[in-house]
Protein backbone atom coordinates (compact mmCIF):
# COMPACT_ATOMS: atom_id res chain seq x y z
CA UNK A 1 0.00 0.00 0.00
CA UNK A 2 1.31 3.43 -0.95
CA UNK A 3 1.74 5.67 2.08
CA UNK A 4 2.33 9.36 2.65
CA UNK A 5 5.53 9.57 4.65
CA UNK A 6 6.55 12.78 6.44
CA UNK A 7 10.28 13.11 7.14
CA UNK A 8 12.14 15.71 9.24
CA UNK A 9 15.43 16.42 11.01
CA UNK A 10 15.71 17.86 14.53
CA UNK A 11 18.35 19.00 17.01
CA UNK A 12 22.01 19.68 16.36
CA UNK A 13 23.27 18.48 12.96
CA UNK A 14 26.08 16.00 12.42
CA UNK A 15 28.46 15.32 9.55
CA UNK A 16 26.42 12.26 8.49
CA UNK A 17 22.78 13.13 9.27
CA UNK A 18 22.11 13.86 5.60
CA UNK A 19 23.47 10.42 4.68
CA UNK A 20 20.64 8.85 6.70
CA UNK A 21 18.12 11.18 5.05
CA UNK A 22 19.38 10.40 1.54
CA UNK A 23 19.35 6.62 1.99
CA UNK A 24 15.93 6.77 3.64
CA UNK A 25 14.30 8.76 0.84
CA UNK A 26 16.02 6.69 -1.84
CA UNK A 27 14.54 3.52 -0.31
CA UNK A 28 11.05 5.00 0.22
CA UNK A 29 10.48 7.02 -2.95
CA UNK A 30 9.74 4.17 -5.39
CA UNK A 31 6.84 2.88 -3.27
CA UNK A 32 5.54 5.88 -1.32
CA UNK A 33 4.79 9.59 -1.45
CA UNK A 34 7.38 11.53 0.54
CA UNK A 35 6.71 14.87 2.23
CA UNK A 36 9.50 16.79 3.96
CA UNK A 37 9.02 18.99 7.02
CA UNK A 38 11.33 22.01 7.13
CA UNK A 39 13.04 23.22 10.31
CA UNK A 40 12.31 20.27 12.53
CA UNK A 41 9.53 20.20 15.08
CA UNK A 42 8.91 23.92 14.74
CA UNK A 43 8.17 23.39 11.07
CA UNK A 44 5.94 20.43 11.90
CA UNK A 45 3.88 22.52 14.33
CA UNK A 46 3.53 25.29 11.75
CA UNK A 47 2.76 22.98 8.84
CA UNK A 48 5.92 23.90 6.97
CA UNK A 49 5.86 21.03 4.48
CA UNK A 50 7.56 20.47 1.15
CA UNK A 51 6.29 17.86 -1.29
CA UNK A 52 8.94 15.39 -2.42
CA UNK A 53 8.64 15.70 -6.18
CA UNK A 54 11.17 14.05 -8.50
CA UNK A 55 13.37 17.14 -8.65
CA UNK A 56 13.53 17.55 -4.87
CA UNK A 57 14.18 13.85 -4.29
CA UNK A 58 17.09 14.04 -6.71
CA UNK A 59 18.46 17.10 -4.92
CA UNK A 60 18.26 15.35 -1.54
CA UNK A 61 20.65 12.69 -2.88
CA UNK A 62 23.19 15.43 -3.58
CA UNK A 63 23.43 16.07 0.17
CA UNK A 64 24.51 12.54 1.10
CA UNK A 65 28.10 13.66 1.75
CA UNK A 66 27.29 17.16 2.99
CA UNK A 67 27.30 18.13 6.71
CA UNK A 68 24.51 20.07 8.38
CA UNK A 69 20.81 19.21 8.14
CA UNK A 70 19.60 20.08 4.65
CA UNK A 71 15.92 20.21 5.69
CA UNK A 72 16.69 22.62 8.51
CA UNK A 73 16.76 21.54 12.13
CA UNK A 74 17.28 23.72 15.19
CA UNK A 75 16.05 23.63 18.78
CA UNK A 76 12.38 23.85 19.65
CA UNK A 77 10.58 23.49 22.96
CA UNK A 78 7.69 21.06 22.50
CA UNK A 79 4.95 21.76 25.06
CA UNK A 80 1.81 19.61 25.01
CA UNK A 81 0.00 22.42 23.23
CA UNK A 82 2.64 22.34 20.51
CA UNK A 83 2.52 18.52 20.37
CA UNK A 84 -1.23 18.78 19.73
CA UNK A 85 -0.60 21.20 16.86
CA UNK A 86 1.90 18.80 15.33
CA UNK A 87 -0.59 15.95 15.49
CA UNK A 88 -3.36 17.98 13.88
CA UNK A 89 -1.00 19.06 11.11
CA UNK A 90 -0.19 15.42 10.39
CA UNK A 91 -3.86 14.48 10.42
CA UNK A 92 -4.76 17.44 8.18
CA UNK A 93 -2.36 16.39 5.41
CA UNK A 94 -3.46 12.76 5.83
CA UNK A 95 -0.01 11.50 6.70
CA UNK A 96 0.42 7.77 7.19
CA UNK A 97 3.82 7.93 8.87
CA UNK A 98 6.28 10.32 10.50
CA UNK A 99 10.03 9.69 10.55
CA UNK A 100 12.24 12.08 12.52
CA UNK A 101 16.04 12.02 12.63
CA UNK A 102 17.35 13.27 15.96
CA UNK A 103 18.59 12.65 19.49
CA UNK A 104 17.10 12.42 22.97
CA UNK A 105 14.69 15.32 22.58
CA UNK A 106 13.51 14.01 19.23
CA UNK A 107 12.68 10.57 20.61
CA UNK A 108 10.88 12.09 23.60
CA UNK A 109 8.79 14.24 21.27
CA UNK A 110 7.95 11.22 19.08
CA UNK A 111 6.75 9.35 22.17
CA UNK A 112 4.50 12.28 23.12
CA UNK A 113 3.19 12.52 19.56
CA UNK A 114 2.45 8.80 19.67
CA UNK A 115 0.28 9.28 22.77
CA UNK A 116 -1.53 12.33 21.40
CA UNK A 117 -2.28 10.68 18.05
CA UNK A 118 -3.97 7.87 19.95
CA UNK A 119 -6.06 10.46 21.82
CA UNK A 120 -7.35 12.05 18.61
CA UNK A 121 -7.90 8.75 16.83
CA UNK A 122 -5.17 9.14 14.23
CA UNK A 123 -3.34 5.99 13.18
CA UNK A 124 0.21 6.88 12.11
CA UNK A 125 3.45 4.98 12.04
CA UNK A 126 6.21 6.70 14.01
CA UNK A 127 9.88 5.87 13.47
CA UNK A 128 12.98 7.50 14.96
CA UNK A 129 16.42 7.60 13.36
CA UNK A 130 19.24 8.30 15.85
CA UNK A 131 21.93 10.95 15.51
CA UNK A 132 24.08 12.77 18.01
CA UNK A 133 27.74 13.75 18.27
CA UNK A 134 27.47 13.54 22.07
CA UNK A 135 26.71 9.79 22.00
CA UNK A 136 24.36 10.28 24.94
CA UNK A 137 21.34 8.60 23.32
CA UNK A 138 20.13 5.46 25.09
CA UNK A 139 19.06 2.23 23.44
CA UNK A 140 21.93 2.02 20.96
CA UNK A 141 25.60 1.01 21.13
CA UNK A 142 26.48 4.37 19.58
CA UNK A 143 24.82 6.98 17.42
CA UNK A 144 25.60 8.09 13.86
CA UNK A 145 27.58 11.32 13.99
CA UNK A 146 29.58 10.39 17.06
CA UNK A 147 32.33 8.46 15.27
CA UNK A 148 33.13 11.37 12.97
CA UNK A 149 33.06 13.88 15.84
CA UNK A 150 35.33 11.66 17.95
CA UNK A 151 37.71 11.35 15.00
CA UNK A 152 37.82 15.14 14.67
CA UNK A 153 38.50 15.62 18.39
CA UNK A 154 41.22 12.96 18.50
CA UNK A 155 43.04 14.39 15.47
CA UNK A 156 42.70 17.97 16.68
CA UNK A 157 44.10 17.19 20.13
CA UNK A 158 47.04 15.25 18.67
CA UNK A 159 47.90 18.13 16.34
CA UNK A 160 47.35 20.82 18.97
CA UNK A 161 49.64 18.93 21.33
CA UNK A 162 52.51 19.06 18.83
CA UNK A 163 51.87 22.76 18.32
CA UNK A 164 52.01 23.41 22.06
CA UNK A 165 55.31 21.52 22.38
CA UNK A 166 56.83 23.94 19.89
CA UNK A 167 55.58 27.03 21.74
CA UNK A 168 56.06 26.17 25.40
CA UNK A 169 58.44 29.07 26.06
CA UNK A 170 55.52 31.33 25.20
CA UNK A 171 52.45 29.30 26.16
CA UNK A 172 52.68 26.65 28.85
CA UNK A 173 49.11 25.42 29.26
CA UNK A 174 46.35 24.92 26.71
CA UNK A 175 42.79 23.93 27.58
CA UNK A 176 40.61 22.51 24.81
CA UNK A 177 36.86 22.33 25.42
CA UNK A 178 34.75 19.73 23.63
CA UNK A 179 31.05 19.21 23.08
CA UNK A 180 29.30 16.37 24.87
CA UNK A 181 26.71 18.02 27.12
CA UNK A 182 26.43 15.89 30.27
CA UNK A 183 28.45 12.96 28.94
CA UNK A 184 32.18 12.56 28.40
CA UNK A 185 32.28 10.38 25.29
CA UNK A 186 33.84 13.07 23.10
CA UNK A 187 36.28 14.45 25.67
CA UNK A 188 37.30 10.90 26.55
CA UNK A 189 38.12 10.23 22.89
CA UNK A 190 40.69 13.05 22.87
CA UNK A 191 43.60 10.81 23.86
CA UNK A 192 42.95 8.14 21.23
CA UNK A 193 46.13 8.95 19.28
CA UNK A 194 48.34 9.63 22.34
CA UNK A 195 51.49 7.54 22.02
CA UNK A 196 54.17 9.37 24.05
CA UNK A 197 54.17 10.84 27.55
CA UNK A 198 54.98 14.30 26.21
CA UNK A 199 51.83 14.33 24.10
CA UNK A 200 48.53 15.56 25.44
CA UNK A 201 46.06 15.27 26.85
CA UNK A 202 47.70 15.37 30.26
CA UNK A 203 44.32 15.76 31.95
CA UNK A 204 40.77 14.96 30.79
CA UNK A 205 37.85 16.54 32.63
CA UNK A 206 34.57 14.63 32.34
CA UNK A 207 31.02 15.42 33.52
CA UNK A 208 30.81 11.92 35.03
CA UNK A 209 33.67 12.48 37.49
CA UNK A 210 34.29 14.89 40.33
CA UNK A 211 37.03 17.27 39.25
CA UNK A 212 38.64 19.07 42.17
CA UNK A 213 41.00 22.00 41.81
CA UNK A 214 43.68 19.98 43.59
CA UNK A 215 43.50 17.07 41.11
CA UNK A 216 43.76 19.33 38.11
CA UNK A 217 46.52 21.48 39.62
CA UNK A 218 48.55 18.35 40.45
CA UNK A 219 48.21 17.05 36.88
CA UNK A 220 49.27 20.38 35.44
CA UNK A 221 52.19 20.75 37.83
CA UNK A 222 53.48 17.26 37.03
CA UNK A 223 53.26 17.86 33.29
CA UNK A 224 54.95 21.26 33.51
CA UNK A 225 57.83 19.77 35.47
CA UNK A 226 58.25 16.79 33.14
CA UNK A 227 57.51 18.28 29.74
CA UNK A 228 57.41 22.06 30.03
CA UNK A 229 53.79 22.22 28.92
CA UNK A 230 50.38 20.76 29.72
CA UNK A 231 47.47 20.17 27.37
CA UNK A 232 44.11 19.68 29.05
CA UNK A 233 40.84 18.53 27.51
CA UNK A 234 37.58 19.31 29.26
CA UNK A 235 34.01 18.50 28.34
CA UNK A 236 31.58 21.42 28.19
CA UNK A 237 29.53 19.68 30.90
CA UNK A 238 32.42 19.35 33.35
CA UNK A 239 31.62 21.01 36.67
CA UNK A 240 34.32 23.38 37.88
CA UNK A 241 32.86 26.11 40.04
CA UNK A 242 29.66 26.70 41.98
CA UNK A 243 29.11 29.80 39.88
CA UNK A 244 29.09 27.87 36.60
CA UNK A 245 25.64 28.37 35.14
CA UNK A 246 24.18 27.24 31.84
CA UNK A 247 22.18 29.56 29.65
CA UNK A 248 18.76 28.19 28.70
CA UNK A 249 17.41 28.58 25.19
CA UNK A 250 14.26 26.95 23.82
CA UNK A 251 14.01 24.90 27.01
CA UNK A 252 17.52 23.43 26.65
CA UNK A 253 20.63 24.24 28.65
CA UNK A 254 23.40 25.71 26.51
CA UNK A 255 26.63 24.56 28.12
CA UNK A 256 30.11 25.95 27.65
CA UNK A 257 32.75 28.24 29.10
CA UNK A 258 34.43 25.89 31.56
CA UNK A 259 37.77 26.10 29.69
CA UNK A 260 37.93 29.87 30.21
CA UNK A 261 37.27 29.47 33.94
CA UNK A 262 40.01 26.86 34.26
CA UNK A 263 42.40 29.09 32.30
CA UNK A 264 41.88 31.93 34.79
CA UNK A 265 42.38 29.62 37.76
CA UNK A 266 45.60 28.15 36.36
CA UNK A 267 47.11 31.49 35.39
CA UNK A 268 46.44 32.83 38.86
CA UNK A 269 47.79 29.76 40.63
CA UNK A 270 50.89 28.99 38.52
CA UNK A 271 51.65 32.49 37.20
CA UNK A 272 52.03 31.10 33.68
CA UNK A 273 50.55 31.82 30.26
CA UNK A 274 47.55 29.67 29.35
CA UNK A 275 45.11 29.53 26.46
CA UNK A 276 41.49 28.33 26.41
CA UNK A 277 39.96 27.17 23.15
CA UNK A 278 36.47 25.87 22.43
CA UNK A 279 36.72 23.36 19.59
CA UNK A 280 33.42 24.64 18.27
CA UNK A 281 31.03 23.53 15.55
CA UNK A 282 33.69 21.80 13.45
CA UNK A 283 33.27 18.88 15.83
CA UNK A 284 29.89 18.14 14.29
CA UNK A 285 30.32 19.61 10.81
CA UNK A 286 33.79 18.78 9.50
CA UNK A 287 33.46 16.84 6.24
CA UNK A 288 37.22 16.21 6.19
CA UNK A 289 37.08 14.01 9.29
CA UNK A 290 34.04 11.88 8.46
CA UNK A 291 34.59 8.31 9.58
CA UNK A 292 33.82 5.74 6.87
CA UNK A 293 32.14 3.37 9.33
CA UNK A 294 30.09 6.26 10.72
CA UNK A 295 28.87 7.25 7.28
CA UNK A 296 28.10 3.67 6.27
CA UNK A 297 26.10 3.01 9.43
CA UNK A 298 24.17 6.25 8.93
CA UNK A 299 23.23 5.02 5.45
CA UNK A 300 22.24 1.55 6.68
CA UNK A 301 20.09 3.05 9.43
CA UNK A 302 18.16 5.10 6.87
CA UNK A 303 17.49 1.99 4.79
CA UNK A 304 16.37 0.10 7.91
CA UNK A 305 13.85 2.84 8.73
CA UNK A 306 12.37 2.49 5.24
CA UNK A 307 12.01 -1.27 5.76
CA UNK A 308 10.16 -0.63 9.03
CA UNK A 309 7.66 1.53 7.16
CA UNK A 310 7.04 -1.29 4.69
CA UNK A 311 6.64 -3.74 7.59
CA UNK A 312 4.08 -1.47 9.37
CA UNK A 313 6.29 -1.16 12.46
CA UNK A 314 5.68 1.85 14.74
CA UNK A 315 6.92 3.35 18.01
CA UNK A 316 10.50 2.28 17.37
CA UNK A 317 13.90 3.92 17.02
CA UNK A 318 16.45 2.28 14.74
CA UNK A 319 19.52 1.33 16.77
CA UNK A 320 22.98 -0.19 16.43
CA UNK A 321 23.72 -3.43 18.25
CA UNK A 322 27.41 -4.31 18.51
CA UNK A 323 27.95 -8.03 17.98
CA UNK A 324 31.74 -8.05 18.22
CA UNK A 325 34.60 -5.59 18.44
CA UNK A 326 37.33 -7.61 16.72
CA UNK A 327 36.35 -8.21 14.03
CA UNK A 328 33.98 -5.28 14.19
CA UNK A 329 30.43 -6.41 13.47
CA UNK A 330 27.12 -4.69 14.20
CA UNK A 331 23.45 -5.43 13.61
CA UNK A 332 21.01 -2.67 12.69
CA UNK A 333 18.10 -3.30 15.03
CA UNK A 334 15.23 -1.45 16.74
CA UNK A 335 14.28 -0.36 20.24
CA UNK A 336 11.12 1.29 21.54
CA UNK A 337 10.77 4.99 22.29
CA UNK A 338 9.87 3.94 25.83
CA UNK A 339 13.19 2.15 26.23
CA UNK A 340 15.16 5.10 24.86
CA UNK A 341 13.45 7.46 27.31
CA UNK A 342 13.87 5.01 30.20
CA UNK A 343 17.63 4.85 29.63
CA UNK A 344 17.90 8.65 29.65
CA UNK A 345 21.14 10.47 28.88
CA UNK A 346 23.82 7.87 28.31
CA UNK A 347 26.94 8.60 30.31
CA UNK A 348 30.45 7.37 29.57
CA UNK A 349 30.58 4.07 31.51
CA UNK A 350 32.79 3.74 34.55
CA UNK A 351 34.59 0.79 32.91
CA UNK A 352 35.81 3.14 30.17
CA UNK A 353 36.64 5.98 32.57
CA UNK A 354 38.79 3.68 34.70
CA UNK A 355 40.38 1.85 31.76
CA UNK A 356 41.09 4.28 28.95
CA UNK A 357 42.78 1.61 26.82
CA UNK A 358 39.56 -0.41 26.91
CA UNK A 359 37.60 2.62 25.75
CA UNK A 360 39.98 3.23 22.86
CA UNK A 361 39.66 -0.40 21.76
CA UNK A 362 35.87 0.05 21.74
CA UNK A 363 36.28 3.35 19.89
CA UNK A 364 38.77 2.22 17.23
CA UNK A 365 36.22 0.87 14.69
CA UNK A 366 34.24 4.12 14.91
CA UNK A 367 37.22 6.43 14.35
CA UNK A 368 38.46 4.09 11.68
CA UNK A 369 42.10 5.00 11.16
CA UNK A 370 45.38 5.40 12.98
CA UNK A 371 47.74 8.33 13.32
CA UNK A 372 51.37 7.86 14.23
CA UNK A 373 53.77 10.78 14.59
CA UNK A 374 57.50 10.35 15.27
CA UNK A 375 58.44 10.57 18.95
CA UNK A 376 59.09 14.06 20.34
CA UNK A 377 62.70 15.13 20.83
CA UNK A 378 63.73 15.66 24.44
CA UNK A 379 65.45 19.00 24.64
CA UNK A 380 67.73 18.23 27.57
CA UNK A 381 69.65 15.45 25.83
CA UNK A 382 68.28 15.35 22.28
CA UNK A 383 67.28 11.68 22.39
CA UNK A 384 63.97 10.20 21.44
CA UNK A 385 61.33 9.88 24.11
CA UNK A 386 60.18 6.45 25.15
CA UNK A 387 56.80 5.19 24.01
CA UNK A 388 53.96 4.45 26.40
CA UNK A 389 51.63 1.48 26.07
CA UNK A 390 48.69 1.99 23.75
CA UNK A 391 46.29 -0.45 22.09
CA UNK A 392 47.35 -1.67 18.68
C-alpha positions, 0 to 999 in steps of 0.5 A, spaced: 500 500 500 502 506 498 503 511 504 504 518 505 511 519 509 513 525 512 520 526 514 524 531 518 530 532 522 531 535 529 536 537 534 544 539 532 546 536 525 552 531 524 556 530 519 552 524 516 545 526 518 544 527 511 546 520 509 541 517 513 536 522 510 538 520 503 538 513 503 531 513 507 528 517 501 532 513 496 529 507 499 522 509 500 520 514 494 519 508 489 513 505 493 511 511 497 509 519 497 514 523 501 513 529 504 518 533 507 518 537 514 522 544 514 526 546 520 524 540 525 519 540 530 517 547 529 516 546 522 511 540 523 507 545 528 507 550 523 505 545 517 511 547 513 511 542 508 515 540 502 512 535 497 517 530 495 517 531 487 522 528 483 526 534 482 527 535 490 528 527 491 534 528 486 536 534 490 536 530 496 541 525 494 546 530 492 546 532 500 549 525 502 556 527 503 554 534 505 554 536 513 549 540 516 541 538 516 539 540 509 531 540 511 533 545 517 533 543 524 534 547 530 532 547 537 524 547 539 521 546 545 515 542 544 509 543 550 503 539 550 500 544 546 505 544 541 505 537 540 497 537 539 498 542 533 503 537 530 498 531 530 493 535 527 497 538 522 499 530 520 492 528 520 490 534 516 495 532 510 493 525 511 499 523 513 500 515 514 507 515 517 512 520 521 520 519 521 524 524 525 532 524 525 534 526 531 537 525 538 534 524 545 529 530 545 527 528 538 525 521 541 521 524 547 517 528 542 515 522 538 513 518 544 508 524 546 506 525 539 504 517 539 500 518 545 496 524 542 495 521 536 492 515 539 487 520 543 485 524 537 484 517 533 489 518 528 493 511 526 500 513 524 506 509 524 512 513 528 519 511 526 525 515 529 532 515 526 538 516 531 543 521 531 548 525 536 555 527 536 554 527 544 553 519 543 548 520 549 542 517 546 540 510 550 538 504 546 543 504 541 551 502 542 552 508 539 549 513 534 551 516 527 555 522 527 559 520 534 564 516 530 566 522 525 566 527 531 570 523 535 575 522 530 575 530 529 576 531 536 582 525 537 586 528 530 585 535 533 588 534 540 594 530 537 595 536 532 594 541 537 599 537 542 605 538 537 603 545 536 604 546 544 610 543 544 613 547 539 611 554 543 612 552 550 616 558 552 611 562 550 604 558 552 605 553 557 598 550 558 592 549 553 585 547 555 581 545 549 573 544 550 569 539 547 562 538 546 558 532 549 553 536 554 552 531 560 556 525 557 564 525 556 564 520 550 567 526 546 572 528 551 574 521 553 576 520 545 581 526 545 587 521 547 585 516 542 592 517 538 596 519 544 602 515 544 608 518 548 608 521 555 609 528 552 603 528 548 597 531 550 592 530 553 595 530 560 588 531 563 581 529 561 575 533 565 569 529 564 562 530 567 561 523 570 567 524 574 568 529 580 574 534 578 577 538 584 581 543 583 587 539 587 586 534 582 587 538 576 593 542 579 597 536 580 596 534 573 598 540 570 604 541 575 606 534 574 606 535 566 609 542 567 615 539 570 616 533 566 615 536 559 614 544 560 607 544 557 600 541 559 594 540 554 588 539 558 581 537 555 575 538 558 568 537 556 563 542 556 559 539 561 564 538 566 563 542 573 568 546 575 565 552 580 559 553 583 558 559 579 558 555 573 551 556 570 548 554 563 544 559 559 537 556 557 534 557 550 528 553 547 528 549 554 535 546 553 541 548 557 546 551 553 553 549 556 560 551 555 565 556 558 568 551 563 575 552 559 575 559 560 574 558 567 580 553 568 584 558 564 583 563 569 584 559 575 591 556 572 594 562 570 592 565 577 595 559 581 601 557 577 603 564 574 604 562 567 601 563 560 595 559 558 590 559 552 582 556 552 579 554 546 572 551 544 573 546 539 566 549 536 562 547 531 567 543 526 566 537 531 559 536 528 560 539 521 567 537 518 566 533 512 574 532 512 574 528 518 568 523 516 569 516 519 567 511 513 564 506 518 560 512 521 557 514 514 556 507 512 552 506 518 548 512 517 546 510 510 544 503 513 540 506 518 536 510 513 534 503 509 532 500 515 527 505 517 524 504 510 524 497 511 520 498 518 515 503 514 514 497 509 513 492 515 508 497 518 512 497 524 511 503 529 513 506 536 520 504 534 527 507 534 532 504 529 539 502 533 545 499 532 547 493 536 554 491 537 555 483 535 563 483 536 569 488 536 574 484 533 572 483 528 567 489 528 560 487 526 554 490 528 546 489 527 542 494 525 536 493 530 530 497 533 528 499 540 522 502 543 521 509 544 519 507 551 526 504 552 530 510 549 526 514 554 527 510 560 535 509 559 535 517 559 542 520 557 547 515 556 553 517 560 560 514 559 561 508 563 565 507 569 569 501 565 571 506 560 573 511 565 577 507 569 580 503 563 582 508 557 585 503 553 579 499 553 575 505 551 579 506 545 579 499 543 571 500 543 572 506 539 577 504 534 572 501 529 568 508 529 574 512 528 576 508 523 584 510 522 590 510 525 595 516 526 602 515 528 607 521 529 615 520 530 616 521 537 618 528 540 625 530 541 627 531 548 630 537 549 635 536 555 639 530 551 636 530 544 634 523 544 627 520 542 622 519 548 620 512 550 613 510 548 607 508 552 603 502 552 597 503 547 592 499 544 594 496 537 
